[in-house]
Amino acid sequence: MNKKTGIILASVIGVLVLCCGGVFYLTRTTLERVKETVQQNRNFVATTLEKTGKSWDESVFAEVADSAFLTPEGRDGTKKRFAIFNKKLGKLKSLGKVEDVPQSLVTKSGEKDRGFYLTFTADGVFEKGKGKFKVTVRNDGPKPKIFAIALNSNELMEMTDSGLNEAKERLKKATEGTKK
C-alpha cells in the first residue's frame, strides 16, 4: 500500500469514526431528553391528580387541561363528571405510584393534534372506594396539558335496582331465542 492510499484510508476511517460518534451522541442526548420529559410528565400527573381528586373542582383542573376541556361543552361535561366522582367515590385520600402505560409514547404532527403524547395510570384510594386513573398528557408547548382523563371504579359502575332489572330483562330476551 502506498502512502497516498494510506492517507485516504485513514481519512475515510476518521470520518466514519466521527460520524458514528456523532450519531451515538445525538441518540444518547435524545434518549436522555425523552426520559426527562417522561419523568416531568409523571410528576405533573401526580400533582394534577392529587389537586383534582382532593377537590373535584373543575376550575382547578382547567388550569392544566387541554383546550378541548376548556370549551363550554368541555367544562360542563367535566363539571358533571367530577360531581359524579365526588358523589360516588368522595375525595381522594391517597394516590399510588404513577406508572407509564407500555408503548404509550405517541407523536402526532397534524395541525390540530400536533404533540408528543404520554399515557400514565395510577391507583387512587377515595373516601368511598378505590379507582384507577388513566391520564394522557399532551406536550406541544411550554407546559404539558391533560389531553384525556378517565377514572375506572366499581363504585362508579353500580347499577340502580331499576337499571339492574332492565339489564336482566334484556339478557332474558336475548337468550330466549337460543334455548331449544
Summary of the structure (lengths in Angstrom):
residues: 180
radius of gyration: 25.9
end to end distance: 90.8
largest distance: 94.3
contacts: 467
relative contact order: 0.11
helix: 55%
strand: 23%
